[in-house]
Amino acid sequence: MYEDLDLYLVLGATREDDVAAIKSKYRKLALKYHPDTNPGDSEAEEKFKEAAFAYEILGDPEKRAKYDAHGFRDLEDTFSDMVDVFKKIVDMMKEWYGGDNWDKPSPNPERDAIISHFMATGGQLKADEQPVYDLSGFSFSQSLDFTGAYWDRVRIHGKPDDKKTVNDLILTSATLDYLDLQDVILKNCALSGQGRGFAFNVNIENCVFEACDLSHRSFNGKRFENVVFKDDTKLNGMMFCDCELKNVTIDTANFDEISFLFSKIDGLKLSEAAAAKVSFLTSAEWKNVSVMCSDGREVDIQQYRKEQREAKRAASAVDEQPPEADFVPPSPKAEQKESGGKLLHVGGGAAVSLLGGVAFKAITDGIKEKEAAGEQVSWVSRVCQVGAGMAAIGGMGYAAYRGLNGGKGGR
């Protein structure tokens, strides 16, 4: 009964799509037309069966090759094996939803509603269009765990005079692409990276992070405006890469280091504890950066660091100096050798930083050209972009360290 189907058309696929793309498109259709989410809808049930049949053939390289060469002529056995096909589909649905409880009432209906919301537009859009999943209407009253998920084009908006509170949202190790938060208060949310913490095309405006964990999260592109990170929020290892920041407050020292790479900053307030741990790295453009001192003053960061250096020098001046007899000046050869070693290390680190910066700029420009042309950007390009940025950071840090501490290791 399926001999007249164009299997590629059924899945919304093309002959150039690989197995992964075929599976992804089938998955969206299976979730959309599954009988459990469309009770009593015979048309949806038929579409579910057609999609399952199409995937049974196109998802199998051998069967796909036969179909591409001769249509259904060499696939008679497939028509007689449809019971096995639907058994495979049920097993796959169990895998997606977790174990044998996939078809039982969920203990967290709001989470299931969000998943259904993500899948609601699957298969209805043209190839060059993407849906924006607006979750502004959800209450976020329960703990919602989406660890490791892929969030594509998600929006959560509140109101300027009535910020929306999002509680206990867990996105640990999740990839976030086009995340739009406006007028939102995030409490006890986990957005840490844990090795896979990429967030692209991020737009966060008029938001407050309270008791959240953003450790090892890399934010790539777009902007942060009127954003406050409160003193109980974890930011260890967080990076702003190619971002625009305006009127951002970091009132926490719960981190070892925060980095700004190829970012533009206009208005950044740092707690005094945070000021000592923030790094403005390669090509970061910044102005109006101030420190909120413990004595109540708000001081420009350059002035603050100047005051800190002067205080350090004054403190070291009163330290006891070693007796003159204990000082042995180095020989000219030793000085020359150490100077040459320092120059070699500093030059090498600077070269690595320069090459990493150039590579990052080239990759970023390529990504922006693809996005402007409406082309899909692969995750490999994203990883290469971050890798080049990290090379620029590492080279600069190494050069600075050797410049201050000498050419020999351990000095």
C-alpha positions in Angstrom: 0.0 0.0 0.0 3.1 2.3 0.1 4.3 1.6 -3.4 3.3 5.1 -4.6 5.2 7.0 -1.9 8.2 9.1 -2.5 10.1 8.2 0.7 12.3 11.2 0.6 9.3 13.5 0.3 7.6 11.7 3.3 10.6 12.5 5.6 11.2 15.9 4.1 14.7 14.7 3.1 16.9 14.8 0.0 19.0 12.2 -1.6 22.1 14.1 -0.4 21.2 13.8 3.3 23.3 11.4 5.3 22.0 8.8 7.8 22.2 11.2 10.7 20.1 13.8 8.9 17.5 11.1 7.9 17.2 9.9 11.5 16.8 13.5 12.8 14.0 14.3 10.3 12.3 11.0 11.0 12.5 11.6 14.8 10.7 14.9 14.5 7.9 13.3 12.5 7.6 10.3 14.8 7.2 12.6 17.8 4.8 14.8 16.1 2.5 12.1 14.7 2.8 9.4 17.4 -0.6 7.9 18.2 -0.2 8.6 21.9 0.0 12.4 21.3 -2.7 12.3 18.7 -5.4 10.0 20.1 -8.2 9.2 17.7 -6.5 11.0 14.8 -6.4 8.5 12.0 -4.6 10.9 9.6 -1.8 11.4 12.1 -1.6 7.6 12.7 -1.2 7.1 8.9 1.5 9.7 8.6 3.3 8.0 11.5 3.2 4.7 9.7 4.4 6.2 6.4 7.3 7.9 8.2 8.2 4.7 10.0 8.1 2.8 6.7 10.2 5.5 4.9 12.8 5.4 7.7 13.0 1.6 7.7 14.3 1.8 4.1 16.2 5.1 4.0 17.7 4.5 7.5 19.3 1.3 6.2 22.2 1.9 3.8 21.6 -1.4 1.9 17.9 -0.9 1.5 18.4 2.8 0.6 20.8 1.8 -2.1 18.3 -0.6 -3.6 15.5 2.0 -3.4 17.7 4.7 -5.1 18.6 2.2 -7.9 15.3 0.5 -8.6 12.6 1.9 -6.4 10.5 -0.8 -4.6 11.3 -3.5 -7.1 14.0 -5.2 -4.9 12.3 -4.4 -1.6 9.3 -6.9 -1.5 10.5 -8.3 1.9 10.1 -4.9 3.5 6.3 -4.8 2.9 5.9 -8.1 4.7 8.0 -7.0 7.6 6.0 -4.0 8.8 5.2 -5.6 12.2 8.9 -5.7 12.9 9.3 -2.2 11.6 6.7 -0.8 14.2 8.3 -2.9 16.9 11.6 -1.2 16.2 9.9 2.2 16.3 8.4 1.5 19.7 11.9 0.4 21.0 13.3 3.7 19.6 10.6 5.7 21.4 11.5 4.0 24.6 15.1 4.9 24.1 14.3 8.5 23.6 12.0 8.8 26.6 13.8 6.4 28.9 13.2 2.7 29.7 9.8 1.0 29.9 8.1 4.0 31.5 7.9 6.0 28.3 4.2 5.4 27.8 3.2 6.0 31.5 1.9 9.3 33.0 4.9 11.6 33.5 5.8 12.8 37.0 6.7 16.1 35.4 4.0 17.1 32.9 5.5 20.6 32.5 8.7 19.1 31.1 6.7 16.9 28.7 4.7 20.0 27.7 7.9 21.8 26.8 9.2 18.8 24.8 5.9 18.7 22.9 6.2 22.4 22.3 9.6 21.9 20.8 8.2 19.3 18.4 5.0 21.1 17.5 6.3 22.7 14.4 8.5 19.8 13.2 8.1 19.2 9.5 5.9 22.2 8.8 8.6 24.7 7.9 10.6 25.3 4.7 14.2 24.2 4.7 15.5 27.7 5.1 13.3 28.5 8.1 13.7 27.7 11.8 11.0 27.9 14.5 11.5 30.0 17.6 10.3 28.1 20.7 8.7 30.6 22.9 8.5 29.3 26.5 7.3 32.5 28.1 4.0 31.0 28.9 5.4 28.2 31.0 5.4 28.5 34.8 8.7 26.8 35.5 7.2 25.8 38.9 8.9 22.3 38.9 12.5 21.3 38.6 13.1 20.8 34.8 16.1 18.7 33.9 17.3 18.9 30.3 20.9 17.8 30.9 22.8 17.4 27.6 19.9 18.5 25.5 20.2 20.7 22.3 18.1 23.8 22.7 17.6 25.5 19.3 16.1 29.1 19.1 14.5 29.3 22.5 12.9 32.4 23.9 11.7 33.2 27.4 10.4 36.7 28.0 8.9 38.4 31.0 7.7 42.0 31.3 9.9 45.1 32.2 7.7 45.8 35.3 7.0 42.2 36.1 10.1 40.0 35.5 9.4 36.3 35.0 11.0 33.9 37.5 12.5 30.7 36.2 13.3 28.2 39.0 15.4 25.1 39.0 16.0 24.8 35.2 18.8 22.4 34.6 20.7 22.7 31.3 24.1 21.2 32.4 26.2 20.3 29.3 23.4 21.4 27.0 24.1 23.1 23.7 22.2 26.4 23.5 21.8 27.9 20.0 19.9 31.3 19.8 18.9 31.7 23.5 16.8 34.8 24.0 16.1 35.8 27.7 14.4 39.1 28.4 13.1 40.4 31.8 13.8 37.2 33.5 15.0 36.2 37.0 16.8 32.9 37.0 17.0 31.2 40.4 18.9 28.0 41.3 19.4 27.2 37.6 22.2 25.1 36.3 23.7 26.1 33.0 27.2 24.9 33.5 29.2 23.6 30.6 31.0 20.6 32.0 33.0 20.1 28.8 30.2 20.8 26.3 29.2 24.3 27.4 28.7 26.1 24.1 26.0 28.8 23.8 25.7 30.6 20.5 23.7 33.7 19.4 22.8 34.5 23.0 20.7 37.6 23.7 20.1 38.3 27.4 18.5 41.6 28.5 17.2 42.9 31.8 18.0 39.6 33.6 19.2 38.6 37.0 21.0 35.4 37.9 20.6 34.3 41.5 22.3 31.2 43.0 22.9 29.8 39.5 25.8 27.8 38.2 27.3 29.0 34.9 30.7 27.4 35.4 32.7 26.5 32.2 29.9 28.0 30.0 31.2 29.7 26.8 28.8 32.4 25.5 29.6 33.0 21.8 28.1 36.0 20.0 25.2 38.4 20.5 24.8 40.6 23.7 24.2 40.9 27.4 22.5 44.1 28.4 21.4 45.2 31.9 22.4 41.8 33.4 23.3 41.1 37.0 25.2 38.1 38.3 24.6 38.1 42.0 27.1 37.1 44.7 25.9 33.5 45.1 26.2 32.6 41.4 29.1 30.4 40.2 31.0 31.6 37.1 34.2 29.7 37.3 35.8 29.3 33.9 33.1 31.2 32.1 34.0 32.9 28.8 32.4 35.7 26.8 33.5 35.3 23.2 32.6 37.8 20.5 29.9 39.3 22.7 28.6 42.8 23.3 28.1 43.6 27.0 26.4 46.8 28.2 25.6 47.7 31.8 26.5 44.2 33.2 27.2 43.7 36.9 29.3 40.9 38.3 28.7 41.0 42.0 30.2 37.6 42.7 33.7 36.2 43.3 32.6 32.6 43.1 35.1 31.8 40.3 38.8 31.5 39.6 38.7 33.4 36.3 36.3 35.0 33.8 37.6 35.8 30.3 36.4 38.3 27.7 37.7 37.3 24.2 37.0 39.4 21.1 34.2 41.1 23.0 33.0 44.7 23.2 32.2 46.0 26.7 30.5 49.3 27.5 29.5 49.4 31.1 30.8 46.6 33.4 30.7 46.8 37.2 32.8 44.4 39.2 32.9 43.6 42.9 36.3 44.2 44.4 36.9 40.5 44.8 35.9 39.9 41.1 38.2 42.6 39.7 41.3 40.6 40.6 40.0 37.6 38.7 38.7 39.1 35.4 40.9 38.9 32.2 40.4 41.1 29.2 42.0 39.1 26.4 42.8 39.3 22.7 41.1 42.1 20.9 38.6 42.8 23.8 37.4 46.4 23.5 36.3 47.8 26.8 35.3 51.1 28.4 33.4 52.2 31.4 34.6 49.3 33.5 34.5 50.1 37.2 35.1 48.4 40.6 32.6 48.5 43.5 35.1 48.9 46.4 34.4 47.6 49.8 34.7 51.2 51.2 31.7 52.2 49.1 33.6 53.9 46.3 33.1 53.1 42.6 36.4 53.4 40.9 37.5 53.1 37.2 39.3 49.7 36.9 42.5 51.3 35.7 42.7 53.6 38.6 41.8 50.7 40.9 44.6 48.5 39.6 47.0 51.5 39.8 46.1 51.9 43.5 46.6 48.2 44.1 50.1 48.3 42.5 51.1 51.2 44.6 49.8 49.6 47.7 51.7 46.4 46.9 54.9 48.4 46.2 54.5 50.3 49.5 54.0 47.1 51.4 57.1 45.4 49.8 59.3 48.5 50.5 59.0 47.9 54.3 60.0 44.2 54.0 63.4 43.4 55.4 66.1 43.4 52.6 68.7 40.6 52.5 72.2 41.6 53.8 74.4 43.1 51.2 77.1 40.4 51.7 74.5 37.7 50.7 73.9 39.2 47.3 76.0 37.7 44.5 75.5 39.4 41.1 75.0 37.1 38.2 77.8 36.8 35.6 77.3 38.5 32.2 77.0 35.1 30.5 74.3 34.0 32.9 72.4 37.2 32.4 72.7 36.9 28.6 71.5 33.3 28.7 68.5 34.1 30.9 67.6 37.1 28.8 67.7 35.0 25.6 65.6 32.2 27.2 63.0 34.8 28.3 62.9 36.3 24.9 62.4 32.9 23.2 59.5 32.0 25.5 57.8 35.3 25.3 58.2 35.4 21.5 56.9 31.8 21.1 53.8 32.6 23.3 53.1 35.8 21.4 53.3 34.0 18.1 50.9 31.3 19.2 48.5 34.0 20.5 48.8 35.9 17.2 48.1 32.8 15.0 45.2 31.7 17.3 43.7 35.2 17.0 44.0 35.3 13.2 42.5 31.8 13.0 39.7 32.7 15.3 38.9 35.9 13.3 38.9 33.9 10.0 36.7 31.1 11.4 34.3 33.7 12.9 34.0 35.6 9.7 33.3 32.4 7.8 30.6 31.4 10.3 29.0 34.9 10.0 29.0 34.6 6.2 27.3 31.3 6.3 24.7 32.6 8.7 24.1 35.6 6.6 23.6 33.3 3.6 21.2 31.2 5.5 23.5 28.2 5.5 23.8 25.8 8.4 26.9 26.1 10.5 28.4 22.7 11.5 29.4 21.9 15.1 32.9 21.3 13.9 33.2 25.0 12.8 31.9 26.0 16.2 34.5 23.8 18.0 37.3 25.1 15.8 36.2 28.6 16.6 36.5 28.1 20.3 39.7 26.1 19.9 41.4 28.9 18.0 40.2 31.4 20.7 41.6 29.2 23.4 45.0 29.0 21.5 45.0 32.8 21.4 44.3 33.0 25.2 46.9 30.3 26.1 49.6 31.9 24.0 49.0 35.4 25.5 48.9 34.0 29.0 52.1 32.0 28.5 53.9 35.0 27.0 52.8 37.2 29.9 53.9 34.5 32.5 57.3 34.1 31.0 57.8 37.8 30.6 57.1 38.3 34.3 58.8 35.2 35.7 61.8 34.6 33.4 62.7 32.1 30.7 63.3 29.1 33.0 60.5 26.9 34.2 59.7 27.1 37.9 61.1 30.6 38.3 
